[in-house]
Amino acid sequence: MISACLAFFHAGSANASWLAKVMGAAEQPAPRAAGRVGASSLETATLHLRSLPANSDGSVALAAQATQEGHWRFVNRAGETFTAGTPDELKRAAAVLLPEAKADAKLSLYVTQDTVFQNRAALKDLPKGTELNLVVGSESYRVLRRSDGATERLFAEIRPALLVELADRAPFEEAVWQLARPLEKTSVRVLALEPGGPPRLAATPRNDPATKRALVDAIDPASLPAALGAVRGQTVLVTGRVDGRLLYVQPSSGAERSILLPELPQ
């Protein structure tokens, strides 16, 4: 099976060593195994909460889930639950389940995927300053909020400076699964899509003799779908931007070219 990964870089960073950054990221240890990505019930969030060490900064944590009925359900490490249906009850949740905590302690919630993807409107009712973490299997990711005009966008911080937007569940789960996979640097291919380039790729990567890192292979964009058939079991990195069903690439000279994504082997 071909493992294809699309890497995106701003044009202004061309003089930076983007290839080194890509390969460095590939060599980072993967997060803990996330298990089944879709497993994110309140019970799963509670189990994850119990696996975490106590916060050393004085903050407190609960597992939480927003329901379709507009209620919030909270669980502490001991398994005790509290259901809040009003703003006043939301403010009392931490005090009820964590009576030993200081009144001004920062609250961290480990929430389910349904909370973010199906019942997002409920987030606005949480006490100000509440930190959110999205539970995905046995892992969790800090949730960052970004304002886009009148719209608030949410992102999961997979790694420092690596964010995945929480817009639709399926693309998010696919991104997390791909990013959690360990990459062997000897199986990574880096392609430069250049019109007039070679129509085929060698079956195995070309590596630098000293660093063992992949060298850049040039290929004609029109030949990419057929050429990928020769790189089974490898991770292919290209630079470009995705717009709908098209992948746009910018050659070193000339106009931007497009490739139909459905034509690329999966």
C-alpha positions, 0 to 999 in steps of 0.5 A: 500500500502506498503511504502518501503524505502531503507537506505544505510550506509557505513560499517565503520559507523556501530559503530555510531548510524545509527538507531538513524540517520534514525529515526531522519531523519524520524522525520524531517519536510518535505519540503514544498509541491512540488505539481506535481513533474513534473511541472517545466516550466519557468512560474513555476520557475518564480512564485517560484522566486516571492515567495522567499524573497530578498537575504540579501547577495547582490546576485541577482536571475532570473528564467531561462530555456535553450532551445533546440535551444541553447538559454537561456530565463531569467525572473525577478520577475516583469515578464520581459524577456530576451533571450540570444543566444550568450556568450556576451548576457548571460553576459548581462542578469543580467544587463538588467533584474536587472539594480539596481544590482551591477556589481559584484553581485553573480547570482542565477538562478532558472532553469527548469527540462528540463534545467538540464535533456534535455539541460544540455550542455547549463550549460557550457555557463553560467557566471562563479560562477553562482549558480543553483537551480532546481525548482520542483513544488513549491520547489527548490533545490540547484544544486551541481557540482562534477567532476568524471574524465572528466565527471561532475555530478550534484546533487540536495541538498534535505536537508543538506548532503542529495543529489540526483543525477540529472542523469535521470528525472524519478528516481529523481522525484520518490526520491523527492516524497518519501523524501517529504512525512511526516513520522510517526515514529510510522509506521516506521519498521527497518529490519535486514536481517539475514539468519535463522531469522524469516520467518514472520513479525508482522503486527504492529511495535514493539516500545521502550516503552520509546522513542516510536521508532521502534525496529529492527525486524530480518527476513530471506532475502529469506522471505522478499518479502512474509513478506512485505505483512503483513506491509501495510501502513508502511515505511520499512527501510533496509540497503543494496546496489542496483545493477541493479535488485538486492538488496545486504544485508550483514548479521552480519555474513556470505556472502553477500546475494541478493534479486530480487527487482522486487519481493518486493511488491510496 
